[in-house]
Structures are given as C-alpha cells and as structure tokens.
Amino acid sequence: MLKEEIKGISRRYILQSLCLLTVVTLIPALLSLLTNVGNLTVPTIVALSFAVVVESVDALVWGKVRQAGDDGLPTFYTAVSGFRMLLALATLVVCYFVVGRDAMMEYCLVFMGYYFAIMIHHSVFFARISNSHTSCDNENK
C-alpha cells in the first residue's frame, strides 16, 4: 500500500470519527434538553474528549504500523483494544475520585455510549479496510 493511500485512509478514519462523535454528542444534549435527567454537559465533555483522543491516536498509529508492513497489524488491533479499555477504566476512576459516587451513574452511561460507538466504528472500518485489501491482493496473485 502506498504512503499516500495510507495517509488518506487515516484521514478518512479521523473524519468519520468526528462525524460519528458529533452525532453521538447530540444524544446526551437532546436528553438534557427534552427530559429531566439533569445536566449531562460535563460527562459529555469527558467522554467526547476521551473518544477524540483515542480515535485520533488510533488512526495515526495505524498509519505508522501499516507503513511498516502487514506483520504488525494483528498485534496493533489487539493492543488498541486493550489500551482503549485500560484508558477508559482509568478515565472513569479519575471521574469517580473527582465527582464522587453519587454523580457516577451519568458519567458511566454517557461514557458507555461513546465507548461502544468508537469500538464499533473501529471494528467496522478496519474490517472493511482489511477485507478490501485482502481481496485486492488475492486478485493480483
């Protein structure tokens, strides 16, 4: 795969992530406005910040690993999943110490929505990328 193609795929991943996160951000915003769940602004900011950082780093590291060759991709996908989970747990633990036990339900629920969104996006996006390039490689043989 060419270096320009890898950069284009990374940019597309980041752009799709930002669009997805914009849509996901509308959900707690609408819930806050239309129901009496309370103010979800701070939990949304925390979860959105987490998601933007993880998705951006994910795309940039994937580009570097991909440029090095196909051998590191399985390790990369496994490492990203573990890193994302540990970082999510660390983020929620910090939230727990900052806001206390009583406010954690809102943080956990909002955070869970973002976490599942980025996890599904990562899985679907890279499965399509892997499948499309595998089928191209098989046709070239």
Sequence and secondary structure as in RCSB ss.txt:
>XXXX:A:sequence
MLKEEIKGISRRYILQSLCLLTVVTLIPALLSLLTNVGNLTVPTIVALSFAVVVESVDALVWGKVRQAGDDGLPT
FYTAVSGFRMLLALATLVVCYFVVGRDAMMEYCLVFMGYYFAIMIHHSVFFARISNSHTSCDNENK
>XXXX:A:secstr
  HHHHHHHHHHHHHHHHHHHHHHHHHHHHHHHHSSS   HHHHHHHHHHHHHHHHHHHHHHHHHHHH STTHHH
HHHHHHHHHHHHHHHHHHHHHHHH STTHHHHHHHHHHHHHHHHHHHHHHHHHHHHHHHHHHHHH 
